[in-house]
Amino acid sequence: MIEQFNFDIRLIFAILNGKVSAAINRKLYRNFRQGGLEISPEQWTVLIFLWEQDGVTQQELCNATFKDKPSMTRLIDNMERQHLVVRISDKKDRRTNLIHLTKTGKELEEQARIIANRTLMEALQGISVDELRVSQEVLRKIFFNTKD
């Protein structure tokens, strides 16, 4: 059946190579800046996880955001310099640091969520809920078919 489908191979690989994600991230970055927030889309993915569950390990953040350890280390370093997060030694295992939001990091939540939601609505304009459900399921299947 799939052989009979007329593929636009350039479009499929553009989507699968992250072109859509990159475009949304650029829009999100611009919207954060216009809203006076000095955070990146990558930082947003960490912040949104910490707003739900503060005080987690760097590995937990890696797993939640699909980032490798060196990338997460750089990201957390930058977020510490911006006073968004702080590393605190785990009382149970001093070899492990727990990542906690600072007061500044917590105060960003409401405005950042509003901007991110607006960005998502702009990106999804003209797409029905049914189309979104199908797209999500297709992308989930592709992800699981290709993960190691």
NULOFI-350813 format. One record per residue (C-alpha): x, y, z. Coordinates in steps of 0.02 Angstrom, whole numbers, padded with zeros to 5 digits, always signed. Example, Ala and Ser with C-alpha at 12.3 -4.5 7.8 and 13.67 -1.06 7.14 Angstrom:
residues 2
+00615-00225+00390/+00684-00053+00357/
***
This chain:
residues 148
+00000+00000+00000/+00138+00123+00046/+00222+00097-00123/+00068+00170-00209/+00074+00331-00109/+00147+00479-00204/+00281+00547-00086/+00352+00722-00090/+00521+00657-00033/+00596+00832-00008/+00451+00883+00104/+00458+00723+00206/+00645+00739+00236/+00629+00924+00275/+00502+00881+00409/+00600+00733+00476/+00764+00831+00475/+00692+00959+00593/+00647+01102+00476/+00476+01121+00556/+00550+01112+00730/+00683+01240+00684/+00552+01359+00614/+00446+01346+00771/+00600+01371+00880/+00648+01528+00783/+00472+01595+00805/+00472+01551+00991/+00642+01635+01014/+00579+01795+00929/+00419+01793+01031/+00515+01771+01194/+00627+01919+01147/+00479+02027+01098/+00399+01984+01265/+00556+02038+01357/+00611+01862+01406/+00794+01820+01381/+00772+01632+01366/+00798+01513+01221/+00682+01374+01162/+00809+01249+01234/+00800+01335+01403/+00611+01334+01389/+00611+01143+01379/+00711+01134+01541/+00608+01267+01628/+00442+01187+01586/+00503+01023+01659/+00568+01108+01817/+00406+01206+01840/+00318+01039+01851/+00452+00950+01953/+00587+01056+02034/+00746+00981+02105/+00790+00845+01980/+00954+00772+01921/+01039+00826+01763/+01010+00651+01694/+00823+00667+01723/+00827+00829+01624/+00926+00743+01486/+00796+00606+01476/+00650+00728+01478/+00721+00842+01342/+00810+00711+01233/+00977+00800+01256/+01147+00722+01288/+01245+00758+01448/+01372+00881+01374/+01233+00984+01293/+01134+00985+01454/+01288+01036+01554/+01314+01187+01440/+01129+01230+01449/+01125+01221+01639/+01288+01322+01650/+01208+01460+01545/+01048+01454+01647/+01150+01470+01807/+01238+01624+01737/+01065+01698+01702/+01012+01656+01881/+00870+01544+01819/+00929+01384+01905/+01053+01329+02037/+01142+01163+02065/+01128+01095+02241/+01214+00937+02303/+01095+00795+02335/+01092+00760+02523/+01073+00573+02489/+01216+00565+02361/+01341+00708+02363/+01409+00652+02194/+01243+00707+02116/+01182+00885+02094/+00998+00925+02092/+00941+01066+01978/+00826+01190+02063/+00737+01344+01998/+00786+01511+02072/+00661+01645+02115/+00697+01723+01944/+00667+01556+01857/+00502+01533+01948/+00444+01710+01908/+00461+01679+01719/+00332+01541+01716/+00170+01635+01684/+00236+01750+01548/+00338+01612+01464/+00189+01494+01458/+00079+01631+01382/+00210+01667+01248/+00241+01483+01211/+00054+01447+01197/+00031+01595+01081/+00177+01534+00974/+00103+01360+00964/-00068+01429+00914/+00016+01532+00776/+00108+01377+00714/-00049+01269+00716/-00163+01397+00634/-00278+01314+00506/-00244+01138+00570/-00392+01042+00642/-00386+00940+00802/-00409+00781+00699/-00261+00828+00589/-00156+00859+00744/-00204+00690+00818/-00157+00599+00658/+00006+00697+00640/+00054+00662+00819/+00021+00477+00799/+00117+00467+00635/+00268+00558+00708/+00262+00448+00864/+00266+00292+00754/+00411+00359+00650/+00506+00399+00810/+00482+00225+00881/+00521+00142+00713/+00689+00232+00704/+00751+00246+00883/+00898+00138+00931/
***
